[in-house]
Amino acid sequence: MSQPDLRQQIEKIYDCYGRQKITREEFYEYLEKQGLTEQEIKQLLNTAIKNKIILVGFRPQFDENWNLQDVTITLQLMTEEDWEIIEAVEKETEREEELKRILHKEPTEEEIKKILKELNPE
């Protein structure tokens, strides 16, 4: 199945629920009603994850003492733009961490020039 066809098939599932994020159980339930076997559903889900159509997440549930009671696996429908945003945030976070690392040590004159050049490109 081509990636556009796979995306269309996955989007139909999310359209049925009217949300961009569903639980794994909802995903399975929809496809079981369509006649797919558990193995076929697993394969479809894995392919969608590998093709960056779906992002897997976890929704923990705690009691009043913050003891973990349950974890729900969530599946979020992703667009190319969503992945670009995530990548940009990750790059910015890496840059911030690098700057923190540099600032917590005594920089050499060369490192200072490099930092200043990065902060004020000409």
N, CA, C and O atoms as CSV, one atom per row, in Angstrom:
chain,resi,resn,atom,element,x,y,z
A,1,MET,N,N,0.848,-1.180,0.000
A,1,MET,CA,C,0.000,0.000,0.000
A,1,MET,C,C,0.890,1.239,0.000
A,1,MET,O,O,1.838,1.337,0.780
A,2,SER,N,N,0.576,2.177,-0.879
A,2,SER,CA,C,1.379,3.394,-0.966
A,2,SER,C,C,1.112,4.276,0.252
A,2,SER,O,O,0.092,4.138,0.928
A,3,GLN,N,N,2.051,5.184,0.516
A,3,GLN,CA,C,1.895,6.049,1.681
A,3,GLN,C,C,0.642,6.927,1.589
A,3,GLN,O,O,-0.054,7.075,2.594
A,4,PRO,N,N,0.320,7.518,0.422
A,4,PRO,CA,C,-0.935,8.296,0.360
A,4,PRO,C,C,-2.173,7.442,0.648
A,4,PRO,O,O,-3.096,7.899,1.322
A,5,ASP,N,N,-2.197,6.211,0.144
A,5,ASP,CA,C,-3.325,5.313,0.414
A,5,ASP,C,C,-3.399,4.962,1.892
A,5,ASP,O,O,-4.480,4.931,2.481
A,6,LEU,N,N,-2.243,4.699,2.484
A,6,LEU,CA,C,-2.180,4.391,3.908
A,6,LEU,C,C,-2.683,5.583,4.715
A,6,LEU,O,O,-3.474,5.412,5.642
A,7,ARG,N,N,-2.231,6.788,4.370
A,7,ARG,CA,C,-2.673,7.997,5.082
A,7,ARG,C,C,-4.188,8.146,4.969
A,7,ARG,O,O,-4.853,8.459,5.956
A,8,GLN,N,N,-4.734,7.927,3.785
A,8,GLN,CA,C,-6.190,8.047,3.603
A,8,GLN,C,C,-6.936,7.042,4.475
A,8,GLN,O,O,-7.948,7.376,5.093
A,9,GLN,N,N,-6.433,5.818,4.521
A,9,GLN,CA,C,-7.078,4.787,5.333
A,9,GLN,C,C,-7.027,5.173,6.810
A,9,GLN,O,O,-8.016,5.018,7.526
A,10,ILE,N,N,-5.892,5.671,7.263
A,10,ILE,CA,C,-5.735,6.071,8.663
A,10,ILE,C,C,-6.622,7.286,8.960
A,10,ILE,O,O,-7.259,7.341,10.012
A,11,GLU,N,N,-6.668,8.251,8.050
A,11,GLU,CA,C,-7.488,9.452,8.265
A,11,GLU,C,C,-8.970,9.106,8.414
A,11,GLU,O,O,-9.688,9.775,9.156
A,12,LYS,N,N,-9.432,8.067,7.715
A,12,LYS,CA,C,-10.829,7.633,7.845
A,12,LYS,C,C,-11.135,7.221,9.281
A,12,LYS,O,O,-12.221,7.495,9.793
A,13,ILE,N,N,-10.187,6.572,9.919
A,13,ILE,CA,C,-10.369,6.142,11.307
A,13,ILE,C,C,-10.566,7.365,12.201
A,13,ILE,O,O,-11.488,7.407,13.015
A,14,TYR,N,N,-9.702,8.347,12.044
A,14,TYR,CA,C,-9.764,9.548,12.879
A,14,TYR,C,C,-11.012,10.371,12.556
A,14,TYR,O,O,-11.604,10.970,13.454
A,15,ASP,N,N,-11.415,10.407,11.296
A,15,ASP,CA,C,-12.639,11.115,10.910
A,15,ASP,C,C,-13.855,10.511,11.613
A,15,ASP,O,O,-14.770,11.231,12.012
A,16,CYS,N,N,-13.858,9.203,11.761
A,16,CYS,CA,C,-14.961,8.511,12.432
A,16,CYS,C,C,-15.115,9.003,13.871
A,16,CYS,O,O,-16.234,9.137,14.366
A,17,TYR,N,N,-14.003,9.268,14.535
A,17,TYR,CA,C,-14.032,9.725,15.933
A,17,TYR,C,C,-14.074,11.248,16.048
A,17,TYR,O,O,-14.378,11.777,17.117
A,18,GLY,N,N,-13.774,11.951,14.968
A,18,GLY,CA,C,-13.814,13.411,14.992
A,18,GLY,C,C,-12.721,14.049,15.825
A,18,GLY,O,O,-12.878,15.161,16.328
A,19,ARG,N,N,-11.603,13.333,15.969
A,19,ARG,CA,C,-10.490,13.852,16.778
A,19,ARG,C,C,-9.165,13.526,16.096
A,19,ARG,O,O,-9.096,12.645,15.238
A,20,GLN,N,N,-8.111,14.248,16.490
A,20,GLN,CA,C,-6.768,13.984,15.979
A,20,GLN,C,C,-6.010,13.001,16.870
A,20,GLN,O,O,-4.936,12.524,16.502
A,21,LYS,N,N,-6.570,12.700,18.039
A,21,LYS,CA,C,-5.921,11.770,18.963
A,21,LYS,C,C,-6.960,10.774,19.447
A,21,LYS,O,O,-8.013,11.161,19.952
A,22,ILE,N,N,-6.660,9.485,19.291
A,22,ILE,CA,C,-7.548,8.423,19.762
A,22,ILE,C,C,-6.729,7.428,20.571
A,22,ILE,O,O,-5.498,7.458,20.548
A,23,THR,N,N,-7.415,6.553,21.281
A,23,THR,CA,C,-6.699,5.519,22.039
A,23,THR,C,C,-6.388,4.344,21.114
A,23,THR,O,O,-6.986,4.184,20.050
A,24,ARG,N,N,-5.452,3.550,21.548
A,24,ARG,CA,C,-5.117,2.346,20.784
A,24,ARG,C,C,-6.343,1.440,20.689
A,24,ARG,O,O,-6.580,0.807,19.660
A,25,GLU,N,N,-7.119,1.384,21.772
A,25,GLU,CA,C,-8.315,0.548,21.781
A,25,GLU,C,C,-9.321,1.015,20.721
A,25,GLU,O,O,-9.919,0.191,20.030
A,26,GLU,N,N,-9.506,2.323,20.594
A,26,GLU,CA,C,-10.422,2.853,19.571
A,26,GLU,C,C,-9.928,2.502,18.173
A,26,GLU,O,O,-10.724,2.154,17.301
A,27,PHE,N,N,-8.614,2.593,17.957
A,27,PHE,CA,C,-8.005,2.259,16.674
A,27,PHE,C,C,-8.298,0.793,16.329
A,27,PHE,O,O,-8.748,0.478,15.227
A,28,TYR,N,N,-8.036,-0.090,17.290
A,28,TYR,CA,C,-8.262,-1.518,17.081
A,28,TYR,C,C,-9.748,-1.803,16.855
A,28,TYR,O,O,-10.114,-2.561,15.956
A,29,GLU,N,N,-10.595,-1.190,17.677
A,29,GLU,CA,C,-12.034,-1.422,17.586
A,29,GLU,C,C,-12.567,-1.076,16.190
A,29,GLU,O,O,-13.327,-1.845,15.601
A,30,TYR,N,N,-12.167,0.074,15.676
A,30,TYR,CA,C,-12.620,0.498,14.350
A,30,TYR,C,C,-12.205,-0.514,13.286
A,30,TYR,O,O,-13.018,-0.920,12.455
A,31,LEU,N,N,-10.941,-0.915,13.317
A,31,LEU,CA,C,-10.435,-1.812,12.271
A,31,LEU,C,C,-10.971,-3.236,12.417
A,31,LEU,O,O,-11.140,-3.941,11.422
A,32,GLU,N,N,-11.238,-3.656,13.651
A,32,GLU,CA,C,-11.851,-4.976,13.835
A,32,GLU,C,C,-13.250,-4.993,13.218
A,32,GLU,O,O,-13.662,-5.990,12.624
A,33,LYS,N,N,-13.980,-3.876,13.365
A,33,LYS,CA,C,-15.308,-3.772,12.757
A,33,LYS,C,C,-15.223,-3.800,11.230
A,33,LYS,O,O,-16.179,-4.185,10.557
A,34,GLN,N,N,-14.064,-3.386,10.686
A,34,GLN,CA,C,-13.851,-3.410,9.241
A,34,GLN,C,C,-13.412,-4.792,8.761
A,34,GLN,O,O,-13.250,-5.011,7.561
A,35,GLY,N,N,-13.215,-5.736,9.709
A,35,GLY,CA,C,-12.887,-7.103,9.350
A,35,GLY,C,C,-11.405,-7.450,9.382
A,35,GLY,O,O,-11.022,-8.539,8.956
A,36,LEU,N,N,-10.561,-6.541,9.883
A,36,LEU,CA,C,-9.133,-6.833,9.951
A,36,LEU,C,C,-8.834,-7.701,11.176
A,36,LEU,O,O,-9.490,-7.589,12.212
A,37,THR,N,N,-7.838,-8.559,11.033
A,37,THR,CA,C,-7.405,-9.385,12.157
A,37,THR,C,C,-6.466,-8.570,13.037
A,37,THR,O,O,-5.972,-7.517,12.634
A,38,GLU,N,N,-6.231,-9.068,14.230
A,38,GLU,CA,C,-5.320,-8.372,15.149
A,38,GLU,C,C,-3.933,-8.223,14.531
A,38,GLU,O,O,-3.297,-7.179,14.675
A,39,GLN,N,N,-3.470,-9.252,13.853
A,39,GLN,CA,C,-2.153,-9.193,13.210
A,39,GLN,C,C,-2.120,-8.129,12.115
A,39,GLN,O,O,-1.145,-7.386,12.001
A,40,GLU,N,N,-3.171,-8.051,11.317
A,40,GLU,CA,C,-3.237,-7.040,10.259
A,40,GLU,C,C,-3.277,-5.625,10.854
A,40,GLU,O,O,-2.672,-4.698,10.314
A,41,ILE,N,N,-3.991,-5.475,11.964
A,41,ILE,CA,C,-4.063,-4.170,12.617
A,41,ILE,C,C,-2.692,-3.771,13.148
A,41,ILE,O,O,-2.268,-2.628,12.975
A,42,LYS,N,N,-2.006,-4.689,13.784
A,42,LYS,CA,C,-0.658,-4.407,14.298
A,42,LYS,C,C,0.270,-3.995,13.163
A,42,LYS,O,O,1.033,-3.039,13.299
A,43,GLN,N,N,0.208,-4.705,12.056
A,43,GLN,CA,C,1.051,-4.397,10.911
A,43,GLN,C,C,0.726,-3.012,10.351
A,43,GLN,O,O,1.627,-2.239,10.024
A,44,LEU,N,N,-0.571,-2.706,10.243
A,44,LEU,CA,C,-1.003,-1.401,9.751
A,44,LEU,C,C,-0.526,-0.285,10.681
A,44,LEU,O,O,-0.030,0.743,10.222
A,45,LEU,N,N,-0.676,-0.491,11.968
A,45,LEU,CA,C,-0.248,0.510,12.952
A,45,LEU,C,C,1.261,0.711,12.901
A,45,LEU,O,O,1.736,1.847,12.893
A,46,ASN,N,N,2.008,-0.369,12.868
A,46,ASN,CA,C,3.474,-0.256,12.798
A,46,ASN,C,C,3.921,0.471,11.533
A,46,ASN,O,O,4.844,1.285,11.571
A,47,THR,N,N,3.269,0.178,10.425
A,47,THR,CA,C,3.606,0.847,9.166
A,47,THR,C,C,3.293,2.339,9.255
A,47,THR,O,O,4.078,3.169,8.797
A,48,ALA,N,N,2.146,2.678,9.844
A,48,ALA,CA,C,1.766,4.088,9.993
A,48,ALA,C,C,2.742,4.831,10.903
A,48,ALA,O,O,3.056,5.996,10.662
A,49,ILE,N,N,3.214,4.165,11.934
A,49,ILE,CA,C,4.190,4.784,12.846
A,49,ILE,C,C,5.517,4.990,12.117
A,49,ILE,O,O,6.109,6.067,12.202
A,50,LYS,N,N,5.984,3.977,11.410
A,50,LYS,CA,C,7.248,4.086,10.676
A,50,LYS,C,C,7.200,5.169,9.605
A,50,LYS,O,O,8.210,5.814,9.326
A,51,ASN,N,N,6.023,5.369,9.004
A,51,ASN,CA,C,5.857,6.376,7.956
A,51,ASN,C,C,5.494,7.747,8.516
A,51,ASN,O,O,5.143,8.658,7.767
A,52,LYS,N,N,5.579,7.887,9.825
A,52,LYS,CA,C,5.315,9.158,10.514
A,52,LYS,C,C,3.915,9.700,10.230
A,52,LYS,O,O,3.720,10.905,10.073
A,53,ILE,N,N,2.954,8.794,10.169
A,53,ILE,CA,C,1.557,9.186,10.023
A,53,ILE,C,C,0.920,9.272,11.410
A,53,ILE,O,O,0.030,10.087,11.652
A,54,ILE,N,N,1.392,8.420,12.304
A,54,ILE,CA,C,0.876,8.361,13.674
A,54,ILE,C,C,2.033,8.529,14.650
A,54,ILE,O,O,3.120,7.983,14.463
A,55,LEU,N,N,1.763,9.305,15.701
A,55,LEU,CA,C,2.703,9.466,16.817
A,55,LEU,C,C,2.083,8.786,18.032
A,55,LEU,O,O,0.930,9.048,18.375
A,56,VAL,N,N,2.846,7.919,18.679
A,56,VAL,CA,C,2.368,7.198,19.853
A,56,VAL,C,C,2.659,8.036,21.096
A,56,VAL,O,O,3.738,8.612,21.236
A,57,GLY,N,N,1.685,8.090,21.987
A,57,GLY,CA,C,1.857,8.796,23.246
A,57,GLY,C,C,1.266,7.983,24.382
A,57,GLY,O,O,0.648,6.940,24.165
A,58,PHE,N,N,1.464,8.474,25.589
A,58,PHE,CA,C,0.959,7.787,26.774
A,58,PHE,C,C,0.234,8.788,27.664
A,58,PHE,O,O,0.715,9.901,27.878
A,59,ARG,N,N,-0.909,8.392,28.175
A,59,ARG,CA,C,-1.680,9.228,29.089
A,59,ARG,C,C,-1.761,8.483,30.425
A,59,ARG,O,O,-2.579,7.576,30.585
A,60,PRO,N,N,-0.899,8.874,31.393
A,60,PRO,CA,C,-0.930,8.195,32.696
A,60,PRO,C,C,-2.124,8.655,33.537
A,60,PRO,O,O,-2.591,9.787,33.412
A,61,GLN,N,N,-2.598,7.765,34.382
A,61,GLN,CA,C,-3.674,8.102,35.310
A,61,GLN,C,C,-3.195,7.782,36.723
A,61,GLN,O,O,-2.738,6.675,37.009
A,62,PHE,N,N,-3.312,8.785,37.601
A,62,PHE,CA,C,-2.809,8.669,38.961
A,62,PHE,C,C,-3.954,8.737,39.963
A,62,PHE,O,O,-5.016,9.287,39.672
A,63,ASP,N,N,-3.726,8.172,41.151
A,63,ASP,CA,C,-4.692,8.352,42.230
A,63,ASP,C,C,-4.365,9.640,42.978
A,63,ASP,O,O,-3.469,10.382,42.577
A,64,GLU,N,N,-5.090,9.906,44.063
A,64,GLU,CA,C,-4.905,11.162,44.796
A,64,GLU,C,C,-3.520,11.295,45.424
A,64,GLU,O,O,-3.109,12.407,45.755
A,65,ASN,N,N,-2.786,10.189,45.597
A,65,ASN,CA,C,-1.428,10.224,46.144
A,65,ASN,C,C,-0.359,10.170,45.053
A,65,ASN,O,O,0.819,9.956,45.338
A,66,TRP,N,N,-0.773,10.364,43.829
A,66,TRP,CA,C,0.115,10.343,42.671
A,66,TRP,C,C,0.757,8.976,42.426
A,66,TRP,O,O,1.864,8.888,41.894
A,67,ASN,N,N,0.059,7.925,42.815
A,67,ASN,CA,C,0.495,6.581,42.466
A,67,ASN,C,C,-0.087,6.248,41.100
A,67,ASN,O,O,-1.269,6.474,40.844
A,68,LEU,N,N,0.743,5.716,40.242
A,68,LEU,CA,C,0.297,5.376,38.896
A,68,LEU,C,C,-0.741,4.266,38.957
A,68,LEU,O,O,-0.493,3.198,39.517
A,69,GLN,N,N,-1.911,4.531,38.373
A,69,GLN,CA,C,-2.997,3.559,38.367
A,69,GLN,C,C,-3.119,2.850,37.023
A,69,GLN,O,O,-3.372,1.647,36.967
A,70,ASP,N,N,-2.939,3.603,35.947
A,70,ASP,CA,C,-3.140,3.037,34.617
A,70,ASP,C,C,-2.445,3.925,33.591
A,70,ASP,O,O,-2.182,5.100,33.848
A,71,VAL,N,N,-2.153,3.359,32.440
A,71,VAL,CA,C,-1.578,4.119,31.338
A,71,VAL,C,C,-2.379,3.795,30.079
A,71,VAL,O,O,-2.566,2.630,29.726
A,72,THR,N,N,-2.844,4.839,29.415
A,72,THR,CA,C,-3.571,4.673,28.154
A,72,THR,C,C,-2.629,5.025,27.013
A,72,THR,O,O,-1.978,6.069,27.032
A,73,ILE,N,N,-2.564,4.155,26.028
A,73,ILE,CA,C,-1.746,4.433,24.848
A,73,ILE,C,C,-2.594,5.251,23.881
A,73,ILE,O,O,-3.701,4.855,23.516
A,74,THR,N,N,-2.053,6.402,23.471
A,74,THR,CA,C,-2.767,7.271,22.538
A,74,THR,C,C,-2.046,7.268,21.188
A,74,THR,O,O,-0.834,7.068,21.106
A,75,LEU,N,N,-2.822,7.494,20.146
A,75,LEU,CA,C,-2.301,7.525,18.784
A,75,LEU,C,C,-2.743,8.840,18.162
A,75,LEU,O,O,-3.938,9.078,17.986
A,76,GLN,N,N,-1.787,9.688,17.832
A,76,GLN,CA,C,-2.110,11.000,17.274
A,76,GLN,C,C,-1.818,11.024,15.786
A,76,GLN,O,O,-0.732,10.655,15.338
A,77,LEU,N,N,-2.825,11.470,15.024
A,77,LEU,CA,C,-2.660,11.635,13.585
A,77,LEU,C,C,-1.747,12.831,13.354
A,77,LEU,O,O,-2.005,13.921,13.866
A,78,MET,N,N,-0.692,12.633,12.593
A,78,MET,CA,C,0.308,13.677,12.390
A,78,MET,C,C,0.365,14.096,10.924
A,78,MET,O,O,0.137,13.294,10.018
A,79,THR,N,N,0.675,15.373,10.718
A,79,THR,CA,C,0.903,15.886,9.375
A,79,THR,C,C,2.396,16.162,9.223
A,79,THR,O,O,3.147,16.133,10.197
A,80,GLU,N,N,2.803,16.424,8.014
A,80,GLU,CA,C,4.195,16.773,7.768
A,80,GLU,C,C,4.569,18.038,8.550
A,80,GLU,O,O,5.676,18.151,9.077
A,81,GLU,N,N,3.630,18.982,8.615
A,81,GLU,CA,C,3.871,20.232,9.347
A,81,GLU,C,C,4.068,19.962,10.836
A,81,GLU,O,O,4.903,20.600,11.477
A,82,ASP,N,N,3.301,19.017,11.391
A,82,ASP,CA,C,3.461,18.652,12.800
A,82,ASP,C,C,4.890,18.176,13.070
A,82,ASP,O,O,5.513,18.571,14.055
A,83,TRP,N,N,5.399,17.318,12.177
A,83,TRP,CA,C,6.752,16.785,12.353
A,83,TRP,C,C,7.791,17.892,12.205
A,83,TRP,O,O,8.802,17.889,12.908
A,84,GLU,N,N,7.555,18.831,11.302
A,84,GLU,CA,C,8.487,19.953,11.137
A,84,GLU,C,C,8.545,20.797,12.398
A,84,GLU,O,O,9.618,21.248,12.799
A,85,ILE,N,N,7.398,21.012,13.023
A,85,ILE,CA,C,7.359,21.774,14.276
A,85,ILE,C,C,8.119,21.040,15.370
A,85,ILE,O,O,8.905,21.646,16.099
A,86,ILE,N,N,7.890,19.752,15.484
A,86,ILE,CA,C,8.590,18.957,16.500
A,86,ILE,C,C,10.092,19.020,16.268
A,86,ILE,O,O,10.861,19.201,17.212
A,87,GLU,N,N,10.511,18.872,15.022
A,87,GLU,CA,C,11.936,18.927,14.690
A,87,GLU,C,C,12.530,20.291,15.037
A,87,GLU,O,O,13.636,20.368,15.572
A,88,ALA,N,N,11.806,21.360,14.737
A,88,ALA,CA,C,12.301,22.707,15.041
A,88,ALA,C,C,12.435,22.907,16.546
A,88,ALA,O,O,13.415,23.489,17.011
A,89,VAL,N,N,11.464,22.433,17.301
A,89,VAL,CA,C,11.525,22.550,18.758
A,89,VAL,C,C,12.701,21.750,19.307
A,89,VAL,O,O,13.423,22.225,20.185
A,90,GLU,N,N,12.894,20.544,18.795
A,90,GLU,CA,C,14.012,19.714,19.257
A,90,GLU,C,C,15.355,20.373,18.944
A,90,GLU,O,O,16.265,20.347,19.773
A,91,LYS,N,N,15.484,20.963,17.758
A,91,LYS,CA,C,16.731,21.645,17.402
A,91,LYS,C,C,16.985,22.832,18.313
A,91,LYS,O,O,18.113,23.056,18.752
A,92,GLU,N,N,15.926,23.599,18.600
A,92,GLU,CA,C,16.075,24.755,19.481
A,92,GLU,C,C,16.445,24.310,20.891
A,92,GLU,O,O,17.264,24.951,21.550
A,93,THR,N,N,15.857,23.232,21.349
A,93,THR,CA,C,16.183,22.696,22.666
A,93,THR,C,C,17.643,22.257,22.716
A,93,THR,O,O,18.338,22.524,23.696
A,94,GLU,N,N,18.109,21.588,21.669
A,94,GLU,CA,C,19.507,21.176,21.598
A,94,GLU,C,C,20.431,22.395,21.635
A,94,GLU,O,O,21.466,22.382,22.301
A,95,ARG,N,N,20.046,23.436,20.918
A,95,ARG,CA,C,20.853,24.666,20.894
A,95,ARG,C,C,20.906,25.296,22.284
A,95,ARG,O,O,21.968,25.730,22.730
A,96,GLU,N,N,19.764,25.348,22.967
A,96,GLU,CA,C,19.723,25.893,24.319
A,96,GLU,C,C,20.604,25.084,25.268
A,96,GLU,O,O,21.335,25.650,26.081
A,97,GLU,N,N,20.529,23.763,25.158
A,97,GLU,CA,C,21.350,22.900,26.012
A,97,GLU,C,C,22.836,23.115,25.740
A,97,GLU,O,O,23.647,23.148,26.665
A,98,GLU,N,N,23.179,23.259,24.478
A,98,GLU,CA,C,24.582,23.516,24.118
A,98,GLU,C,C,25.036,24.854,24.694
A,98,GLU,O,O,26.142,24.953,25.225
A,99,LEU,N,N,24.195,25.885,24.595
A,99,LEU,CA,C,24.554,27.188,25.158
A,99,LEU,C,C,24.697,27.114,26.675
A,99,LEU,O,O,25.604,27.725,27.240
A,100,LYS,N,N,23.811,26.374,27.340
A,100,LYS,CA,C,23.924,26.197,28.790
A,100,LYS,C,C,25.233,25.504,29.142
A,100,LYS,O,O,25.923,25.898,30.082
A,101,ARG,N,N,25.568,24.467,28.374
A,101,ARG,CA,C,26.808,23.724,28.627
A,101,ARG,C,C,28.013,24.652,28.473
A,101,ARG,O,O,28.934,24.637,29.290
A,102,ILE,N,N,27.989,25.451,27.422
A,102,ILE,CA,C,29.094,26.372,27.156
A,102,ILE,C,C,29.183,27.426,28.254
A,102,ILE,O,O,30.280,27.761,28.701
A,103,LEU,N,N,28.055,27.946,28.686
A,103,LEU,CA,C,28.044,29.014,29.690
A,103,LEU,C,C,28.459,28.529,31.071
A,103,LEU,O,O,28.881,29.333,31.903
A,104,HIS,N,N,28.347,27.231,31.330
A,104,HIS,CA,C,28.719,26.705,32.633
A,104,HIS,C,C,30.181,26.304,32.726
A,104,HIS,O,O,30.614,25.748,33.735
A,105,LYS,N,N,30.924,26.578,31.702
A,105,LYS,CA,C,32.372,26.344,31.769
A,105,LYS,C,C,33.063,27.635,31.350
A,105,LYS,O,O,32.437,28.529,30.781
A,106,GLU,N,N,34.287,27.719,31.620
A,106,GLU,CA,C,35.061,28.905,31.261
A,106,GLU,C,C,35.392,28.807,29.772
A,106,GLU,O,O,36.229,27.997,29.375
A,107,PRO,N,N,34.745,29.623,28.954
A,107,PRO,CA,C,34.990,29.511,27.512
A,107,PRO,C,C,36.339,30.115,27.109
A,107,PRO,O,O,36.845,31.046,27.735
A,108,THR,N,N,36.885,29.555,26.057
A,108,THR,CA,C,38.105,30.114,25.493
A,108,THR,C,C,37.725,31.326,24.651
A,108,THR,O,O,36.553,31.552,24.352
A,109,GLU,N,N,38.734,32.094,24.279
A,109,GLU,CA,C,38.473,33.277,23.459
A,109,GLU,C,C,37.844,32.881,22.126
A,109,GLU,O,O,36.965,33.577,21.618
A,110,GLU,N,N,38.287,31.785,21.573
A,110,GLU,CA,C,37.733,31.295,20.305
A,110,GLU,C,C,36.262,30.905,20.467
A,110,GLU,O,O,35.448,31.202,19.593
A,111,GLU,N,N,35.914,30.247,21.569
A,111,GLU,CA,C,34.531,29.860,21.819
A,111,GLU,C,C,33.637,31.094,22.006
A,111,GLU,O,O,32.494,31.107,21.548
A,112,ILE,N,N,34.149,32.111,22.667
A,112,ILE,CA,C,33.390,33.347,22.858
A,112,ILE,C,C,33.089,33.984,21.508
A,112,ILE,O,O,31.960,34.409,21.261
A,113,LYS,N,N,34.091,34.054,20.633
A,113,LYS,CA,C,33.883,34.617,19.303
A,113,LYS,C,C,32.837,33.815,18.528
A,113,LYS,O,O,31.984,34.383,17.845
A,114,LYS,N,N,32.914,32.496,18.643
A,114,LYS,CA,C,31.972,31.628,17.942
A,114,LYS,C,C,30.548,31.860,18.457
A,114,LYS,O,O,29.611,31.956,17.664
A,115,ILE,N,N,30.384,31.949,19.760
A,115,ILE,CA,C,29.066,32.180,20.355
A,115,ILE,C,C,28.511,33.526,19.911
A,115,ILE,O,O,27.349,33.629,19.519
A,116,LEU,N,N,29.349,34.552,19.974
A,116,LEU,CA,C,28.900,35.879,19.571
A,116,LEU,C,C,28.510,35.908,18.095
A,116,LEU,O,O,27.542,36.564,17.712
A,117,LYS,N,N,29.266,35.199,17.282
A,117,LYS,CA,C,28.957,35.144,15.851
A,117,LYS,C,C,27.618,34.434,15.620
A,117,LYS,O,O,26.832,34.855,14.772
A,118,GLU,N,N,27.357,33.349,16.380
A,118,GLU,CA,C,26.086,32.627,16.254
A,118,GLU,C,C,24.912,33.477,16.712
A,118,GLU,O,O,23.835,33.427,16.118
A,119,LEU,N,N,25.115,34.250,17.760
A,119,LEU,CA,C,24.046,35.090,18.297
A,119,LEU,C,C,23.781,36.327,17.442
A,119,LEU,O,O,22.662,36.839,17.405
A,120,ASN,N,N,24.816,36.800,16.760
A,120,ASN,CA,C,24.705,38.001,15.932
A,120,ASN,C,C,25.269,37.741,14.537
A,120,ASN,O,O,26.310,38.287,14.172
A,121,PRO,N,N,24.574,36.901,13.754
A,121,PRO,CA,C,25.093,36.635,12.398
A,121,PRO,C,C,25.028,37.903,11.550
A,121,PRO,O,O,24.085,38.689,11.643
A,122,GLU,N,N,26.038,38.074,10.736
A,122,GLU,CA,C,26.116,39.282,9.915
A,122,GLU,C,C,25.866,38.971,8.471
A,122,GLU,O,O,25.893,39.871,7.632
